[in-house]
Amino acid sequence: MRGRTVVPLALAAAYALWTFRPERGFLPGGEGDPLFNLWTFEHVWRQMDRLGPLHLWSDRFWSAPIFAGMPLQLAFSENQLYPALILRPLWRALGGPLALQWGAFLMTLAAFGCAFGWLRSLGLRELAGAGALLFACCGFVQSQYAHYQNLCIFLLPLALWSWNVLERAPSPARAALCALAFGWIGGWNVYFQLFANLLLLALVLLRTGVPLRWRLAALAGAALAQAPIALKYLALQRAIGSFGVSLTYGAVPRSILGTAMRPTLLQRFLPGYPTAEVPIEAAGFLGFSWTALLVAALLHRRARPWGVAAVLAFWAALGLGYGLFDVLHALPGFSGLRAAGRFQVLTALFAVPAALLVVQESRGAHRWLPLALVALELVPGVPGLRVPVPVDFGRRATAFDAAVSGRGPLLVAPAVDARFQLYALPARVPLLQGMSGRAPANVQLLDALLADPAWSKDSLAHVLELTSAPLVAAVDPRWIAELSSNGLLASEGCFEELDLQVCLFRPSASPAPPRVRLDRDARWEYGATAGGWPLAQLRATRSGVLDYAELGRCRLTETTGLWGLRWTRELIFPGAHLRGARFHEGQVVLARESRQAVFRLPGWARPTRTYAVRCG
């Protein structure tokens, strides 16, 4: 290996060690996402021990101890099955936190290696090491170091590399490897799977030099490889309604200079260097040098396709309301992408060959100095944040584990956070709530009730009637005092749970109230607001308390009609917008106002909108 490869590889390894610094009792990042990711991995590892790795795709394997009573709880967020399978030996040897830290280090090296191989397959042999360094340490992944699911950026150049290999000498084995490289990504990151699907479709349509049978074989094989994962998300979508979103977390114009979680070295120490702190999903730092090379690529004949691809990826990263993502939103799966800013990983990916092709024809300092400036701008200025994790997590039973063993589901007041969810995992107690990428309608309602500023002693009665929870837990001292003073609960004492003290309460026995199901015990009424906007109200037709288990499986069906044509879509029921848990006959349960501009059109051109609730 020559210096132009060894030096970039050493720098990538140094960046990974500087960022992830494997150390027992810690995880990279702040409170929240790192602990949730550790919970996902710990749960999957335990499922492998209980059921075996061969059951990765069974419905039972995809169950998890959150959102009690719901199916496929793992599909409410990233599943991360395949990295968990690969890192399982490290988990057994080192424990979860250290396994994830070393896994992050290895994924950084994998990003370097896969980008290196892909760039060499493009003919950029001398510059492949420098380009691999830029991609492995790009601004996108630097700001995502606390989002473990987004560290697997190596999957995208690996997939493109496999296509180039297939294109060079098509064969059944290479078509199968290409299909696998594109199709297994959903077990790592569902966003990246959809990005890969888009890339593969573009390659199949545009790279006509590859015989059609091999292109179709790769496409069909990739669909088959991703089916076991995709079918689980489709099954959950059928149960709770569409994952479609109307709001996205996208990039912003200053994202090319935007960082999150930590500044770069130049932002910290160079006077006058612009600092742009942006939300994590908007961060995609390129810096001045890389952006200048990208602009130059648009004027360079060989580099222009890559430059255009990078610009299109950034356009998509802006999210809804900017044009391109609105078009992509109509494609299967893309309607559920909230974090549109993650398209910036493709911006970085395509910007690498664009930059290398611009400098390739130069020699000496004119070739290497621009790339060195890009690398310099990417150097992080401070170590990554660290969140503590007890070193004995999962290694010993706690008093809380013994107190809740065989009981549940557990209601946590006022909410389940990532730390409590992680600590409760070894006890295998099911939680009524949970932290995940999404939540079913019943959990949305429960969280809204517990967070209501108008909370009173009667509110607890409504929550207990709604959930029929056999056990209530609290960690927050204010809530412990609140629950201790309520006559509806009997204290069972407080118990040690690693570095938390958890107090448990047992609700007193009470007769079960009549249950109201929204699909049969309520009717829709239509009218208009004072401002003239269409208003739909769901009104109870009998008195009682909402059926908690059934509410979790409710979908809201929205039908828009115009000139005899009808378009229907199923949405996740907006549980947080319900006006309570107990209703009397005639009370309004839910109100929906339509404020789109089309409802201001003249009557002959104005659409109508109706709703229905479907449960089960």
C-alpha positions, 0 to 999 in steps of 0.5 A: 500500500502506498502513502496516498492510501495509508495516510488517509486510512490512518487519518480515518482510523484516528478520526474514528478513535477520536469520535467514538473512544471505546470506553466502558460505561459510556456511549457517544452522544447525549441523553436520548438517542444513544440509549434508545439505540442501545435498547434496540441492540440489547433487545435484539441480542436477547431475542437472538438468545431466546429464539435464535438468529434463524428467527430474525424475520418472524413476527415473534422476533419483532415483538418488544416490551413497549406499547403493550398489546401492539404487534411488531413493536420493533417496526415502529423505528429502525430495526438494526437487525443485521448490525446486531447479528454481526456485533453479537460476538462483541456483545458477548465478549465486551457488553453492549456499550463497548460493542457499539463503540467498537462497531462504530469504529469498524463501520468508519473503516468500512466506509473508508474501504467501501468508498475506496473500492468504489472509487477505484472501480470508477477509475479514480485509482490514485485519488481513491484513498483521499476520496475515501477519507472525505466520505468516511469523515464527511460532515453528515456522519460527523453530526450523526455520531449519536444516531447509531443507525446513520453510521452505516454509510458504507452500505451505499458505496458498497452497493454502487461498487457491486453494480460496477463489478456487475457492469464490468463482467456480468454473471449470475454470481455477480448479479446475486451479490449486487442484489444482496448489496442493494437489498440487505440495507433495510436491516441496517437503516430503512432510509438508506434502503429507500435511497439505495432503491432509488439509485438501483432504479436509476442504474437499471434505467440509465445504464443500458450498456448492461444487458437487460436480463442482468439489470432485471436480475439485480432489481428482482434480487434486491426486491427479494432480499429486502422483502423480509424486512419490508413486509414487517413495516407493511404489516404494521402500516396495515395495522395502524395506518399509513406512515405518511407524513406532512412535515419533514425535517430537512436541510436548510441553505446553510447546511453546507456550513452547518454542524450539530453536536460539535464544531469543526476545528476551523469554526472553533479556532479560526477568527471569522470562519462562519459557524452555523449550528443547525438541527441534527437532521439539517447538518451536512457540512461540506465547507468552502473547499469541497463546495467550491470543487462541487461548483467547479464540477458542474463546469467540468465535462467528466465531473458534471454528472456527479456534480448534478447528482450531488445537487439533486440530492441536496435539493431532495434533502430540503424536504417538502415544499421545495419541489423534488422531495414532493415528487419523491414523496409519491413513491412507495415508502418515501411518504413516511420519511420525516428526516429528509435531511438524510439525503445529504449522505448522497450529497457527500457520496456524489460530491466525492467523485465530483471533486476528484475528477476536477483535480485529477488532471492536475499534478503536484500541489495543484492536485493535493492541496485542494483535497488537503483543504477539504480534509482540514475543514472537516477536522472536528474541533472538540471530542464528541459528547459522552453519555454514561451507562452503568457498567453493570447494566444487564450483568446483575438483577436489581431490586426493581427487576425482582419487584416487577418480574412476571407483572405488568403491563407497567404504566410509567408517570409521566412518560417513559424516557430512553434510560428507563426503557433501557434499564427495564429491559432485563426485567422483561416487564411490558411497558404501556408506553415507550420511546420509539420513532413513532407511537400508536394512537393509544400511547399518543393519547396516554402521553397527552393525558399525562402531560396535560398542564391541567392535570388533577387528581381526577385525571389519574382516575381517567388514565387508570380507567383507560389503561386498566394498568395493574402497576404504576411506576414513577422516578421523578420526585414530583410525580412520586409525591403526586401518586403517593397522595392519591387515594386510588393508589397503594404504595409498594415501595421504592426499588433500586434500578441501577442509578435510578430509584423507581417507586411502584404503586398498585391501583385499587380495584374498581369496576370496569367502566363501559368501553367505547369503540370509535368505529362503532360508538361515534359518528361524524358530523360536518360543518364549517369553522367561523373562518369558513374552513371545512370542519369534521367532528367525531361525536360519541353516541354512547357514554364510556371510556375508550377501549385502550387496546382497540384504539391502538389499532385504529386508523383514520380514513380520509376521503377527498372527492371532486367531480365524482372522483374519490381519493382515499388514504388511511392515516395513523389515528391522531390519538394526541388530538382526542379530547379525553379518555372518558366521554358522555353521549353527545360529546365531541371526541375529535375535531378535524379542520381542513385548511388547505388553499383548495378549500377556498376555491369556488363551490364548483371547484372545491373538493369535499372531505369525509372521514371514517374510523377503522379499528382492528 
